[in-house]
Amino acid sequence: MTSPLITVVIQPRGGSVKSLPHQVRIGSHASTEQLYDALAQASGLSIYRLRITKESDCTLVSNSKETTIEEAGIKDMDVVTVKDLGPQISWRAVYIAEYLGPVFIPGLFLFPLRPYLYSNYDAVTEPSSIQLLLCELLTIHFVKREYESIFVHRFSNATMPARKIVQNSGYYCVMSCNMAYWIFRPDAAAAATELINPWLLYTGLGLFAFGELANLNTHLVLRDIRRPGTTERGVPLGSGFGVVTCPNYFFEIIAWMGIYFVSGLSWSILIFIIIGSVQMAIWAKKKERRYRQEFGDKYKFKRFVMLPGII
């Protein structure tokens, strides 16, 4: 049966979009991806640069092969707005780039840069065994993130604004430099191996190992509920999902608390944990709202989005 044609009225949003048509004729049973394709071809822009929303309620029209124009709630003569998101870069490329610096920074600060960074000290001693251990933990953490970025993650959106690569990479490099400088100082708590409380050391190692492995497992669960090549996903279950919305963030914090303990409670590690936790809590709350809207009664509402009993 032929899909009935409807007219969709197009309006630019946030500035003009070159060659954007005023109207598009499209089948009501066509996918929303076809609407994106038609506007991308007309404007000469990448499909990933466009964001389409319904003017009536400002809801996003997803770029999906599975969702039809009718299912998206677009009727004949409805108005949709189109925004040019600007130059884009793939999410995977941004993830790989932002973690690349932190992979090498600990080793650089601890070895080749050490004599120059701490030249104001009377004597620059060799790194302690705890500082060497911290270098290994930090490197393992970010190598794991690179592995996940390349081989594990499946992204709901193909791209993000290109400027994000500078912003995200800058954040991780600055924070990594700050942590490395303070924990590798000749007078840092980690430099005096004999002063590190064994309870802190071994508890920290246990927390780090558990947090990293549990975090990886959660990412594998999230990968498996999203079919390759699609933006569709299922309800996340198990591996902490019954307690909080984003157990991957919870386990991430546990791993960093482990590094914090091993460092002898360095304030630079704690600052990184606090800043990261605030940002992850914001993301987790947004995910909880999105899950409730997307899955409805299929989804078990969570009272806590990231830290059980806290937030």
C-alpha positions in Angstrom: 0.0 0.0 0.0 1.4 3.4 -1.0 2.3 5.7 1.9 0.1 8.9 1.8 2.1 12.0 1.1 2.0 14.9 3.6 3.6 18.3 3.5 6.0 19.2 6.2 6.7 23.0 6.7 10.4 23.7 7.3 11.7 26.7 9.3 15.4 27.4 10.2 16.3 27.7 13.8 19.1 29.8 15.3 20.2 31.3 12.0 19.7 30.6 8.4 20.5 27.2 6.8 21.6 27.6 3.2 19.3 26.1 0.5 16.8 24.9 3.1 13.5 24.3 1.4 10.3 25.9 2.8 8.4 22.6 2.5 9.0 18.9 2.0 6.6 16.4 0.6 7.2 13.0 2.2 5.3 9.8 2.9 3.7 9.6 6.4 5.1 6.0 6.6 8.6 7.1 5.6 11.3 6.9 8.3 12.5 10.1 10.0 15.9 9.2 8.6 14.5 9.9 5.1 13.4 13.4 6.3 16.9 14.1 7.5 18.3 12.8 4.2 16.1 15.0 2.2 17.0 18.1 4.2 20.7 17.2 4.1 20.7 16.8 0.3 18.8 20.1 -0.1 21.1 22.1 2.2 24.4 20.4 1.2 25.2 19.7 4.9 26.0 16.5 6.6 23.0 14.7 8.0 24.8 14.8 11.4 24.9 18.6 11.4 21.1 18.9 11.4 18.8 18.8 14.4 15.0 18.7 13.6 12.4 19.5 16.3 8.7 19.9 16.1 7.7 23.5 16.6 4.5 22.6 18.4 6.2 21.1 21.5 9.9 21.5 20.7 10.5 17.7 20.9 13.4 16.2 19.0 12.7 14.3 15.8 15.2 11.5 16.0 17.2 10.4 13.0 16.0 6.8 13.0 15.4 4.1 10.4 12.8 2.5 12.7 10.6 5.5 13.5 8.1 6.7 10.9 7.1 10.3 10.3 3.6 9.4 11.6 5.0 7.8 14.7 7.1 10.9 15.4 3.8 12.8 15.6 4.3 14.9 12.4 1.1 15.5 10.5 0.2 17.3 7.2 1.3 21.0 7.3 3.0 20.6 10.7 6.0 22.9 11.2 9.4 21.5 12.1 12.5 23.6 12.8 15.9 22.8 11.5 19.2 23.8 13.3 22.7 23.6 11.9 24.8 22.2 14.7 28.0 23.3 13.0 31.1 21.1 12.1 30.9 17.7 13.7 33.3 15.0 14.8 32.5 11.4 15.8 32.0 10.6 19.4 34.5 7.8 19.2 37.2 10.2 17.9 36.5 12.6 20.8 36.7 9.8 23.4 40.0 8.5 22.0 41.5 12.0 21.9 40.5 13.1 25.3 42.0 10.0 27.1 45.2 9.9 25.0 47.0 12.7 27.0 46.3 11.1 30.4 47.7 7.8 29.2 51.2 9.4 28.9 51.1 12.2 31.4 51.8 10.2 34.5 54.8 8.5 33.0 56.1 11.8 31.6 55.8 13.6 35.0 57.4 10.7 36.9 60.4 10.2 34.7 61.7 12.5 31.9 60.1 15.7 33.2 60.8 15.0 36.9 64.2 16.8 37.1 62.7 20.0 35.5 59.3 20.0 37.3 60.9 19.8 40.8 64.2 21.6 40.1 63.4 24.0 43.1 64.0 21.1 45.5 67.5 20.7 47.0 67.5 17.1 45.8 65.2 15.3 43.5 64.9 11.8 44.8 64.0 8.7 42.8 60.3 7.9 42.7 59.1 5.8 45.6 57.4 2.5 45.2 54.0 4.0 45.9 54.6 6.7 43.3 55.5 4.1 40.8 52.3 2.2 41.8 50.2 5.3 41.3 51.7 5.9 37.9 50.7 2.3 37.0 47.1 2.7 38.3 46.5 6.0 36.5 47.9 4.6 33.2 45.9 1.4 33.6 42.7 3.4 34.1 43.1 5.5 31.0 44.4 2.7 28.8 41.2 0.9 29.8 39.2 3.9 28.8 40.9 3.9 25.4 40.1 0.2 25.0 36.5 0.8 25.8 36.3 3.8 23.4 37.7 1.8 20.5 36.2 -1.7 21.1 33.3 -1.5 23.5 31.2 1.7 23.4 28.2 2.1 21.0 27.0 5.6 20.7 23.4 6.8 20.4 24.6 9.8 18.3 27.2 9.4 15.6 28.8 12.9 16.1 29.1 15.9 18.4 30.3 19.5 17.8 33.9 19.5 16.8 34.8 22.1 19.4 34.1 19.5 22.1 37.4 17.7 21.3 39.4 20.8 22.5 37.2 21.3 25.5 37.1 17.6 26.6 40.8 16.9 25.9 41.8 20.1 27.6 39.9 19.2 30.8 41.5 15.7 31.1 45.0 17.0 30.3 44.8 19.8 32.8 43.3 17.6 35.6 45.9 14.8 34.8 48.8 17.3 35.0 47.5 18.6 38.3 47.2 15.2 39.8 50.5 14.0 38.5 52.4 17.1 39.7 51.2 16.9 43.3 51.3 13.1 43.9 54.8 12.7 42.3 56.4 15.6 44.2 59.5 14.6 46.3 57.6 15.7 49.4 54.2 14.2 48.6 52.7 11.7 51.0 53.2 9.0 48.4 57.0 9.7 48.3 57.3 8.6 51.9 56.5 4.9 51.5 56.9 4.2 55.2 54.3 6.7 56.1 51.5 5.2 54.0 49.0 3.4 56.1 48.9 -0.3 54.9 45.1 -0.3 55.5 44.8 2.6 53.1 47.1 1.0 50.6 45.5 -2.4 50.4 41.9 -1.1 50.7 42.7 1.3 47.9 44.0 -1.4 45.6 41.0 -3.6 46.3 38.6 -0.7 45.5 40.5 0.1 42.3 40.4 -3.5 41.1 36.8 -3.9 41.9 35.7 -0.5 40.5 37.6 -0.9 37.2 36.3 -4.5 36.6 32.7 -3.6 37.6 32.8 -0.5 35.4 34.0 -2.5 32.4 31.3 -5.1 33.0 28.6 -2.3 33.1 29.9 -0.9 29.8 29.6 -4.3 28.3 26.0 -4.6 29.4 25.3 -1.1 27.9 26.9 -2.2 24.7 24.9 -5.4 24.4 21.5 -3.6 24.9 22.2 -1.5 21.8 22.1 -3.2 18.4 25.1 -2.5 16.2 24.5 0.3 13.7 21.3 1.5 15.3 20.3 4.1 17.9 17.7 1.8 19.5 18.4 0.3 22.9 16.8 -1.9 25.5 16.2 -1.5 29.2 19.5 -1.9 31.1 19.3 -4.7 33.7 21.7 -6.3 36.2 25.2 -5.2 37.3 23.9 -2.5 39.6 21.1 -1.2 37.4 18.6 -2.4 39.9 19.9 0.1 42.4 21.0 3.2 40.5 20.5 4.5 37.0 24.2 4.7 36.1 26.2 2.0 38.0 29.1 2.7 35.6 29.5 6.1 37.2 29.2 4.6 40.7 31.9 2.0 39.9 34.1 4.8 38.4 34.0 6.7 41.6 34.9 3.6 43.6 37.9 3.0 41.4 39.0 6.7 41.9 38.5 6.4 45.6 41.0 3.5 45.4 43.5 5.7 43.8 42.8 8.4 46.4 43.5 6.0 49.2 46.8 4.7 47.6 48.0 8.3 47.1 47.8 8.9 50.9 44.7 11.0 50.5 46.1 13.5 48.0 43.8 16.6 47.7 44.5 16.7 43.9 42.9 13.3 43.5 40.0 14.3 45.7 39.4 17.5 43.6 39.2 15.4 40.4 36.7 13.0 42.1 34.5 15.8 43.3 34.4 17.6 39.9 33.9 14.4 38.0 31.1 13.3 40.4 29.2 16.5 40.0 29.3 16.2 36.2 28.4 12.5 36.3 25.4 13.2 38.6 24.1 15.7 36.1 24.4 13.2 33.3 22.8 10.4 35.4 19.7 12.6 36.2 19.3 13.3 32.6 19.5 9.6 31.8 16.9 8.7 34.4 14.5 11.2 32.8 15.3 9.9 29.4 14.8 6.2 30.4 11.4 7.1 32.0 10.2 8.8 28.8 11.6 6.2 26.5 10.6 3.0 28.2 7.6 4.0 30.3 6.2 1.1 32.4 8.9 -1.2 31.1 11.4 0.7 33.2 11.7 0.5 37.0 12.1 4.0 38.2 15.2 4.7 40.3 15.2 6.9 43.4 19.0 7.2 43.2 20.7 7.8 39.9 24.4 7.4 40.8 25.3 6.8 44.5 23.0 4.4 46.4 21.4 6.3 49.3 22.9 9.6 48.4 22.0 10.9 44.9 
